[in-house]
Amino acid sequence: MARHQDPLPHDDDVEIVSKSQMKRDMNALQDLGEALIPLDRKHLAGLGLPESLFNALIEAKRLTANGAVARHKQYIGKLMRHVDPAPIQALLDSLAGNSDRHNAWLHQLERQRDKLLADPKATEALINDHPDLDVQQLRQLIRNALKEREQQKPPKAFRELFQLLKTLYPEPPLIDPREEK
C-alpha cells in the first residue's frame, strides 16, 4: 500500500529564507545597532528601546579595546533582533536629514517664519492660535529680523524666530501610525 503524501495546507504561507539571507539580515541589524552607538541618551530614550539594548549602547561608548568593541557590536546586533527596526531607521534618517517627513516639517516652519516677516496679519493669527505665547518676544524677534535683513547683518533674530516656531509646532512623529502594519 503506497502512502500518498498530501501537501500541507499551509505550505503556501511558508516563505523559505536562505541561510545567506538570514546572515545579511542579521548584519543589517548589527549595522543599524552600531549606528545608534554615537547617539546621546536623549535620542536613545526617545526610541523606547528595551533596557538591555539601551544599556548595551551606553556601555559601547565606554569601550576602547578593539576586540571588546567588536564583540560588543555583535552583542548589540543580537539584541537588535528583538526590536522593530523601523522607528530606529526613521530616527537615524531624521537626524541625517534624509526623512521626508522631517524635511517637510522644517519647510513648513520656514514658510511660517517668512509669513511672519511679510504679513502683520500672520503675527496676529499666530498670537490667536497660541495664547500663552510671549507676544513681546515674538514682536521683538520679528522687528530685529527685519532690521537685520535691511542692514544686511547676520541673521541672529531670524534664526531665533525659527527656534521659537520649533517650540510652538512640535515635530511630527517619526513613523505615522497609519503606516504601521
RONUFI-400976 format. One line per field, with one value per residue: residue number from 1; x, y, z of N, C-alpha, C, O in turn. Coordinates in pm, whole numbers, plus 32768, in hexadecimal, padded with zeros to 4 digits. Layout:
N
seq	c(NUM,...)
n.c1	c(X,...)
n.c2	c(Y,...)
n.c3	c(Z,...)
ca.c1	c(X,...)
ca.c2	c(Y,...)
ca.c3	c(Z,...)
c.c1	c(X,...)
c.c2	c(Y,...)
c.c3	c(Z,...)
o.c1	c(X,...)
o.c2	c(Y,...)
o.c3	c(Z,...)
//
This chain:
181
seq	c(1,2,3,4,5,6,7,8,9,10,11,12,13,14,15,16,17,18,19,20,21,22,23,24,25,26,27,28,29,30,31,32,33,34,35,36,37,38,39,40,41,42,43,44,45,46,47,48,49,50,51,52,53,54,55,56,57,58,59,60,61,62,63,64,65,66,67,68,69,70,71,72,73,74,75,76,77,78,79,80,81,82,83,84,85,86,87,88,89,90,91,92,93,94,95,96,97,98,99,100,101,102,103,104,105,106,107,108,109,110,111,112,113,114,115,116,117,118,119,120,121,122,123,124,125,126,127,128,129,130,131,132,133,134,135,136,137,138,139,140,141,142,143,144,145,146,147,148,149,150,151,152,153,154,155,156,157,158,159,160,161,162,163,164,165,166,167,168,169,170,171,172,173,174,175,176,177,178,179,180,181)
n.c1	c(8054,804E,80B9,801A,8084,8004,801E,8059,7F56,7FA7,8093,80B6,80C3,81B5,82EA,841A,8556,86A0,87D7,88A3,8814,87A1,8887,88D6,8800,8825,891E,88D6,882D,88E9,8990,88DB,88B6,89BA,89C1,892E,89CF,8A70,89AC,890C,8893,8791,871B,8723,8680,858E,853F,84D5,8553,859F,8613,8702,877C,8795,8847,8922,8969,89BA,8A90,8B3A,8BAD,8C6F,8D34,8E7C,8F40,8F90,8F3E,8E7F,8DC7,8D6F,8CF9,8C30,8B97,8B30,8A92,89D9,895F,88E5,882A,8790,86EF,8601,856E,84A0,850E,84B8,8465,855F,85FF,8572,85A4,86BC,86C8,8641,86EF,87C7,8766,86DA,85D2,8495,83B0,8418,84A6,83D1,834A,840A,8413,8312,831C,83D4,8343,8275,8308,835F,8267,8221,82DC,8293,8183,80B1,7FBC,7FDD,8075,7FBA,7F04,7FA1,7FC7,7EBE,7E93,7F42,7F1D,7FB9,80AB,81D0,8199,8221,832C,8319,82CD,83AD,847A,8427,8437,854D,85B4,855C,85E4,86EC,86F4,86CB,87B0,886F,88ED,8975,8890,881A,872F,8677,86AE,8678,8566,8511,8558,84A6,83B4,83D8,83B0,82A6,8221,822F,8306,8286,8225,831F,82D5,81B3,8086,7FC6,8057,80C3,80BE)
n.c2	c(7F8C,80C7,81F6,832A,846B,858A,86E2,87C7,889D,899D,89D0,8A8B,8B79,8B88,8C21,8BEC,8C2C,8C67,8BFB,8CAE,8D99,8DBF,8DF6,8EE5,8F86,8F86,9005,90FD,9156,9162,922D,9300,9312,935B,9459,94DF,9504,95FA,96B3,9795,9773,97E1,97CA,96B5,9665,96C2,9609,952F,943C,92E5,92A9,9215,9233,9349,9377,92E6,9380,946C,940A,93C3,94B0,94DA,941C,93CD,931C,9269,915C,9134,91F6,9198,909E,9101,9193,90C2,9050,911B,9110,9016,904E,9102,9067,903F,9121,9219,9293,9370,946F,94B8,94D2,95A2,9672,968C,96D7,97C8,985D,9867,9901,9890,9855,986D,98C6,9956,9A1E,9A9C,9B07,9BC0,9C6D,9CD0,9D64,9E26,9EA9,9F12,9FC3,A077,A0E0,A165,A231,A2BB,A2FD,A3AC,A34B,A23D,A229,A277,A1A6,A0CE,A113,A103,9FF2,9F87,9FCD,9FD6,A032,A0FD,A231,A323,A2D2,A248,A315,A3BB,A314,A300,A40E,A437,A379,A3D9,A4CC,A471,A3F7,A4D6,A56F,A4C5,A414,A303,A1F0,A1D9,A206,A1A8,A097,A05F,A08C,9FB9,9EE5,9F19,9EE5,9DD3,9D77,9DAC,9D16,9BD5,9ACB,99E0,9888,9787,96A2,9670,9614,95A4,952C,944B,92E7)
n.c3	c(8000,7F99,801C,8016,7FF0,8058,8013,8118,8190,81D2,8155,8089,810C,8187,8182,80F7,816C,8118,81AB,817E,814C,8247,82D9,825F,82AD,83C4,83D4,8370,843C,8509,84A5,84AC,85BF,8607,859F,8656,8731,8745,878A,8873,89C8,89DA,88DA,88BF,8993,893C,8882,88FE,893B,899A,8AE9,8B02,8A05,89F9,8AD1,8A6E,8992,8A0E,8AA0,89CF,8982,8A3A,8A19,899F,8941,881E,87E8,88AF,886A,8770,87BB,885F,87AC,8716,87DA,8800,8705,871E,87E6,875A,86BB,8736,8728,868F,8562,84CC,854F,85AF,84CB,8458,850F,84F2,83E5,83F7,8499,83F0,832E,8260,825F,81D6,8258,832F,82A6,8222,82FC,835B,827E,8286,8372,8324,8259,82F7,8396,82D1,8285,836F,836F,828D,8298,836E,83C5,83D7,84BB,857E,8560,85B5,86C0,8719,86F6,87AD,88DB,89C2,8977,8982,8932,891D,8901,880D,8756,8771,870E,8604,85B0,85D4,8521,842C,842A,842A,8330,828B,82C5,8273,8325,83EC,840E,8525,85CD,8518,8512,861F,8623,8588,8633,8702,8682,865C,875F,877E,86BD,86CC,8658,856E,85B1,8584,84FB,844D,84E0,843B,8378,83E5,8403)
ca.c1	c(8000,80A1,8089,8009,80A9,7FBF,8063,8014,7F07,7FE6,8114,80BD,80DA,823D,834E,849B,85C1,8720,8832,88EB,87BA,8796,8903,88D0,87A1,8863,8986,8892,8802,8961,89B9,887B,88D8,8A38,89A3,88F2,8A35,8A99,893C,8909,882C,870C,86E5,870F,860D,8516,851D,8491,859C,85A6,867B,8781,87B8,87BA,88C1,8990,8993,8A02,8B0E,8B8F,8BF5,8CDB,8D9A,8EE5,8F8E,8F54,8EF9,8E08,8D67,8D37,8C9E,8BBD,8B42,8AE6,8A2C,8970,8918,8891,87B9,873E,8693,8583,853C,846F,8573,847E,8474,85ED,862C,8532,85EE,873E,86AF,861D,8768,881F,8724,86A8,8545,843A,8355,8465,84C0,8353,8331,8466,83E8,8298,8348,8412,82D7,8232,8361,8359,81E4,8227,832C,8256,80F8,808C,7F45,8010,809E,7F3F,7ECD,7FF5,7FA8,7E3A,7E9F,7F93,7F06,8021,8126,8204,8180,828C,83A2,82FE,82D3,8438,84C5,8400,8475,85DF,85D1,8549,8650,8765,86EA,86DB,883A,88C3,893A,895E,8804,880C,86A2,8636,86C0,8630,84D9,84FF,855B,8428,834D,83ED,8374,8214,81F1,8289,831E,8229,8264,8378,828B,8124,8040,7F7A,80B4,80E9,806F)
ca.c2	c(8000,813E,826A,83A2,84E0,8606,8758,8805,890F,8A1D,89D9,8B04,8BEB,8B83,8C5E,8BB0,8C8F,8C22,8C18,8D28,8E0B,8DD4,8E38,8F71,8FCB,8F99,906B,917F,917E,9189,92B0,9361,9322,93A7,94E5,951B,9517,9685,9709,97B5,972F,981A,978B,9626,9656,96DE,9596,94C8,93BE,9291,92D6,91D2,9272,93D2,936C,92B8,93F2,94C7,93C6,93C3,9530,94D5,93BB,9401,92AE,9242,90DC,9147,9245,913E,9041,914B,91B3,9048,9042,917D,90D6,8FAA,908D,9147,9007,903F,91AA,9246,92F0,93E1,94F0,94D7,9504,9625,96D4,96A2,9725,984F,989F,987A,995B,9842,9837,98C7,98FF,99BA,9A8D,9AE4,9B54,9C33,9CCB,9D10,9DCA,9E92,9EF7,9F5C,A031,A0D9,A124,A1C1,A2A5,A302,A324,A3BF,A2FA,A1B8,A235,A276,A11E,A07B,A139,A0CB,9F60,9F63,A038,9FD7,A062,A17F,A289,A387,A290,A22C,A392,A3E9,A2C1,A326,A491,A426,A32E,A436,A52D,A42B,A3E5,A55A,A59C,A457,A3DF,A273,A1D9,A1A1,A206,A153,A00E,A054,A082,9F2F,9E92,9F30,9E9A,9D44,9D56,9DB7,9CAB,9B63,9A75,996F,9808,9751,9641,968C,959B,9569,94DF,93CE,9273)
ca.c3	c(8000,7F8A,8069,7FC5,8040,8033,8047,8188,815F,81F1,8111,8037,8163,81BB,812C,8114,816A,8115,8218,8158,8161,82D8,8304,8231,8303,8447,83C4,8362,84C2,8554,8473,84E2,864C,860E,8581,86CE,8799,875D,87B4,8901,8A17,89BE,8861,88DA,89EB,88EE,882F,894C,892A,8A12,8B45,8AE6,898F,8A20,8B21,8A18,8940,8A66,8AC0,8958,897B,8A9B,89F1,8948,8907,879F,87F5,8903,881C,870A,87FF,8892,8738,86F7,8842,87DF,8694,8752,882B,86F7,867D,877F,8725,860E,852E,8482,8593,85BD,8449,8444,855E,84B4,836B,8421,84C8,837E,82D0,81F0,8275,8190,82BC,837A,824B,820C,8377,835B,8216,82B7,83D2,82D7,821A,8362,83BB,8265,828F,83E1,834A,821E,82AD,83FB,83E4,83FE,8547,85CE,855A,860B,874B,8737,86FD,8821,893C,8A2A,8938,89AE,88C0,8916,88C9,8780,870A,8773,86B0,857C,8595,85C7,84A7,83BC,8431,83FE,829F,8250,82D7,8243,8396,8400,8433,85AC,85F3,84B4,8545,869E,8601,855C,86AC,8749,8639,8677,87E0,8771,8667,86E0,85E5,8567,85D5,851E,84AC,844F,850E,83CC,8325,8429,83DA)
c.c1	c(8059,8063,8084,802A,8061,8010,8013,7FCB,7F4B,806E,8123,80DF,816B,829C,83D6,8506,8645,8776,887F,8895,87A9,8812,8905,8871,87DD,88D1,8948,8862,8879,8992,895C,8897,8958,8A20,8966,895B,8A59,8A28,8940,8892,879F,86CD,86C9,8694,858A,84E9,84D2,84D0,8592,861E,8703,87C7,87E6,883E,8939,89C3,89E3,8A8D,8B6F,8BE0,8C71,8D50,8DFF,8F36,8F47,8F06,8E79,8D9D,8D22,8CD4,8C20,8B5F,8AF2,8A76,89B8,891D,88BA,8816,875B,86D9,8609,8541,850B,84D0,8539,848B,8507,8622,85EF,857B,8674,8730,8690,8699,87C9,87E3,86EC,8612,84EE,83DE,839C,8480,8442,8332,838A,843D,8369,82BD,8387,83A9,828C,8286,835C,82D5,81E6,8274,82E9,81CD,80D8,8011,7F6F,803D,8025,7F02,7F1C,7FD8,7F21,7E40,7EE9,7F87,7F71,80A7,814E,8200,81F2,830B,8391,830D,8363,848E,84A5,843F,850C,8604,85C2,85BA,86D4,8766,8706,876D,88A0,8924,8924,88D3,87EF,8778,8650,863A,8674,859A,84B8,84FC,84DB,83B8,835C,83AF,82DB,81D8,824E,8295,82BA,8271,82B6,8330,81F7,80DC,7FF1,7FD3,80DB,808B,800F)
c.c2	c(807C,81B1,82E3,841A,855A,867C,8796,8881,8996,8A2C,8A59,8B7E,8BF3,8BC0,8C28,8C1C,8C44,8C4C,8C99,8DA3,8E28,8E1C,8ECA,8FC2,8FE7,9004,90F6,91B1,91A9,9213,931E,937C,9372,943B,952D,953F,95AA,96E1,9722,9770,975F,97D7,96F7,960F,966B,9669,952A,943F,9369,92BB,9296,9211,9300,93D0,9340,932B,9456,948C,93CB,9444,952F,947D,93F8,9392,927A,91C0,90E9,9194,91EB,90DB,9088,9173,9138,9032,90A2,9149,9067,8FE5,90D3,90E9,900B,90C8,91CA,92AE,936E,9466,951A,9512,958D,9692,96F3,96F4,97B6,989D,98BB,98DA,9914,9826,989D,990E,996E,9A35,9ADF,9B3B,9BD0,9C9B,9D15,9D7F,9E41,9EE9,9F4B,9FD5,A09F,A125,A18B,A240,A2F9,A33D,A333,A36C,A26D,A1B9,A22E,A1EA,A0C0,A096,A0FF,A033,9F31,9FD2,A041,A00A,A0EA,A1DD,A2ED,A34B,A277,A2AB,A3C8,A39A,A2E6,A3AC,A482,A3DC,A388,A49C,A4EE,A41B,A46A,A589,A533,A426,A348,A25A,A199,A198,A1AE,A0C2,9FFA,A047,9FF3,9ED1,9EA1,9EE2,9E03,9D1C,9D58,9D44,9C34,9B0F,9A02,98ED,97D2,96F0,9662,960C,9558,9515,945A,935F,924A)
c.c3	c(8000,7FD9,800C,801C,800A,8065,80B7,8157,8175,81AE,80BF,808A,8195,8155,8155,8103,8171,818D,81FC,816E,81F6,830C,82D9,8289,838D,8440,83B5,83E9,8517,8526,84A7,8575,865E,85F4,85F8,8737,87AD,878F,884A,8944,89F6,8944,8878,8931,89A0,8897,887A,893B,89A8,8A67,8B26,8A6D,89AF,8A6E,8ACD,89C1,8992,8A86,8A49,894D,89D4,8A6D,8990,8905,888A,87A7,8844,88B6,87B4,8749,882D,881F,870E,875C,8828,876A,86BF,8797,87C9,86B4,86BC,8780,8698,85D5,84EC,84CD,85A1,853B,842E,8493,851E,8433,838E,844D,8455,8318,8257,81F8,822D,81F2,830A,8323,8232,8285,837C,82F4,8240,831B,838B,8293,8281,838B,8350,8266,82FF,83BD,82DE,823F,8342,8424,840F,848F,85A2,85D1,85B5,869E,8774,8746,8779,888A,89A9,89F5,8971,8936,88AF,88D8,8834,872C,8703,8711,8620,8555,857E,8546,842C,83B6,8401,8366,8257,8254,82A9,82AE,839E,843B,84BD,85D5,8595,84E3,85C8,8687,85D4,85D5,86FD,8705,864F,86FC,87D7,8721,8674,8661,85E3,858B,8560,84C1,84BC,847B,849F,8373,8363,83FE,8446)
o.c1	c(80A5,7FEA,80E0,7FF0,807F,8043,7F97,7FFC,7F2A,80B7,8192,8112,8195,829F,8400,850E,8658,875E,889A,88C6,87A5,8808,8930,888E,87CB,88DE,897E,886B,8870,89B8,8989,8891,8962,8A64,8969,8940,8A61,8A44,8971,883A,8740,8658,8664,8647,8524,8478,8494,848A,857E,8683,876A,8841,8851,8899,89A8,8A3C,8A44,8AF1,8BE8,8C4D,8CCF,8DC1,8DDC,8F6B,8ECE,8E97,8E12,8D26,8CA9,8C68,8BB2,8AE6,8A7E,8A09,8943,88A3,884B,87A6,86E3,8678,85A7,84E7,8544,84E3,8582,84B9,8526,8668,8631,858E,869B,8783,86BE,86A9,8813,8825,86D1,85DB,84FB,83C1,8362,8472,8448,8303,835B,8443,8358,8282,8373,83B4,8268,8250,8357,82D2,81B2,8250,8302,81A7,80E2,8002,7F2C,802D,8026,7ED2,7EE2,7FD1,7F12,7DF9,7ED2,7FDD,7F82,8109,80F8,8259,821C,834C,83ED,8352,838D,84E0,84FF,8476,8543,8668,8614,85EA,8721,87CC,874E,879F,8918,899B,88CA,88A5,87B7,874A,85EE,85D7,8637,8556,844F,84A8,84A9,8367,82F9,837F,8298,8169,82B4,823B,829C,82EC,8297,834A,81C5,80F2,7FDA,7FA2,810D,8017,7FC5)
o.c2	c(8094,81C8,82FC,842B,858B,8679,8796,88C7,89F7,8A8B,8A8C,8BE1,8C5B,8B98,8C36,8C5E,8BEC,8CB4,8CE8,8E0A,8E9C,8E75,8F21,9035,9054,9054,9158,9228,9209,9265,938B,93EE,93C3,9490,95A7,9592,95D5,9750,96D0,973A,9710,97B1,96C3,95B1,962E,9668,94D2,93DB,939E,92EA,92D8,9222,932A,941E,9370,9335,9490,94D3,93D5,9443,957A,9493,944A,93A8,9261,91B6,90B0,9175,91F3,90C6,9052,9174,9144,9007,907E,9155,905B,8FB3,90DE,9118,8FDE,90E2,919B,9317,93CE,94C7,9591,9577,95E4,9700,9768,974A,9812,9912,991D,9900,9953,97E4,9916,9985,99D8,9AA6,9B5A,9BAC,9C3D,9D13,9D8B,9DEB,9EB4,9F64,9FBE,A042,A115,A19D,A1F9,A2AD,A371,A3A5,A2D2,A34B,A22D,A156,A1E8,A1BE,A06C,A039,A0D0,9FFA,9EC2,A02A,A0AA,A00E,A13F,A1DA,A309,A38A,A28D,A2AA,A3FB,A3D2,A2EC,A3BA,A4BB,A3FD,A383,A4BF,A52D,A430,A46E,A5C2,A547,A411,A313,A2A6,A12B,A12D,A171,A07A,9F91,9FFE,9FBC,9E77,9E40,9EA3,9DBB,9CAB,9D10,9D17,9C2E,9B0C,99C9,98E6,97EA,96EB,966D,95A2,94DF,94BF,9401,9377,91E9)
o.c3	c(805E,7FD7,7FBE,8088,7F9C,80D6,80B5,80FE,8132,81CC,80B1,8055,81C7,80E1,81C8,809C,81C6,81CA,8257,819D,821E,8361,8325,82AB,83C3,849D,83E8,8407,8564,857A,84CA,85A2,86BA,862D,8600,878F,8821,87BB,8897,8902,89F7,8947,8849,891A,89C0,8867,883D,892F,8A16,8A32,8B2F,8A6F,8984,8A52,8AE3,89A8,8962,8A87,8A5D,8914,89BD,8A96,893C,8898,888D,8772,8820,88C1,87A3,8713,8824,8831,86E6,8737,8837,876A,868B,8786,87E4,867A,8680,87D0,8636,8612,84D6,8491,859E,853B,83F4,8461,8515,8417,834B,842A,8459,82B7,81F1,81A0,8243,81E3,8323,8351,822D,8276,839C,830E,8222,8317,83B2,8293,8266,83A0,8370,824A,82F0,83E9,82D4,8208,838D,849A,8460,84D6,8608,8639,85F9,86EF,87E4,879A,87AA,8892,89E6,8A3F,898C,88E1,883F,8884,87E6,86C6,869B,86CA,85CB,84E8,851F,8506,83D1,834A,83B9,8324,81F3,81F4,82B7,8295,835D,848F,84C5,85FC,85BF,84DB,85DE,86CF,85F7,85DC,8736,8749,8654,870B,8820,873E,862E,860D,864C,8584,84EC,8449,852B,8440,84A4,832A,831E,83DB,8436)
//
